[in-house]
Amino acid sequence: MLLLNFSHPLPAAQIARLEQMTGQSIGRVLESRTQVDTQSDLAPQVAALVEACALTSAEWQTEPILIVPPALNFVAMTLLAELHGRMGYFPAIVRTRPVRDALPPQYEIAEVIHLQGVRDAARKKR
């Protein structure tokens, strides 16, 4: 599986936790430093972040991909739209959460959310 991380770097223990949770080996981790200029149009900046992953059209559509989204909500939403356009479906995402009382602040893997499954379930409520 390919892990695209648009957030803080994940230590090896968290990568191992993701492998345990998904039942799949993570063969590659692509880190993307998600810095945006909030005074400029966002969509082109997000498209550039995705282009920097340097995946082919076939890889976007066929590789098992897991996403760690950026924390900034409007970047995450725009990224999701860009990824759906390239992949043809909603990817699974990793939700992290702060570790209580950790100094310095630390984050842990909270869950893997299968967005396509969420979307499919919501369609039944139309």
C-alpha positions, -999 to 999 in steps of 0.1 A, spaced: 0 0 0 11 36 -7 7 61 22 4 97 11 11 119 41 0 155 39 4 161 76 32 156 102 57 128 97 47 95 112 72 75 133 78 39 125 55 27 153 26 45 137 33 31 103 34 -4 119 0 4 136 -15 13 102 -3 -19 87 -19 -38 116 -52 -19 113 -54 -23 75 -39 -58 72 -17 -45 44 20 -37 42 29 -1 35 55 -3 8 60 34 2 54 66 22 53 99 3 56 129 26 42 162 14 49 194 32 15 210 30 22 247 32 -3 270 14 -6 307 9 -40 315 23 -40 348 4 -39 330 -30 -63 307 -48 -62 273 -31 -72 248 -58 -40 254 -79 -18 250 -48 -35 218 -39 -32 205 -74 5 212 -72 8 193 -40 -8 163 -56 13 166 -88 44 166 -65 35 130 -56 46 121 -92 21 92 -96 9 82 -130 -27 81 -140 -27 43 -137 -11 44 -103 -38 69 -90 -65 45 -103 -50 11 -94 -26 14 -64 -40 9 -29 -36 44 -14 -41 55 21 -42 93 29 -31 112 60 -49 145 52 -37 180 63 -51 195 94 -63 227 78 -99 220 69 -102 239 36 -70 223 23 -82 189 33 -116 194 15 -99 207 -17 -74 178 -15 -102 153 -13 -119 167 -44 -86 166 -63 -79 130 -52 -114 118 -61 -110 133 -95 -77 114 -101 -86 82 -83 -123 79 -93 -134 71 -58 -130 84 -23 -98 72 -6 -94 58 29 -80 83 53 -61 82 86 -75 101 115 -49 111 141 -56 125 176 -35 141 203 -20 119 229 -35 131 262 -10 149 285 20 142 262 48 167 264 59 177 238 26 173 220 23 139 202 -3 123 180 -15 88 176 -34 69 150 -71 70 160 -87 52 131 -88 45 94 -119 58 77 -131 43 45 -146 74 28 -160 55 -1 -179 32 23 -192 63 41 -203 78 8 -220 45 -3 -239 42 30 -250 79 27 -264 72 -8 -289 48 7 -304 78 27 -313 98 -4 
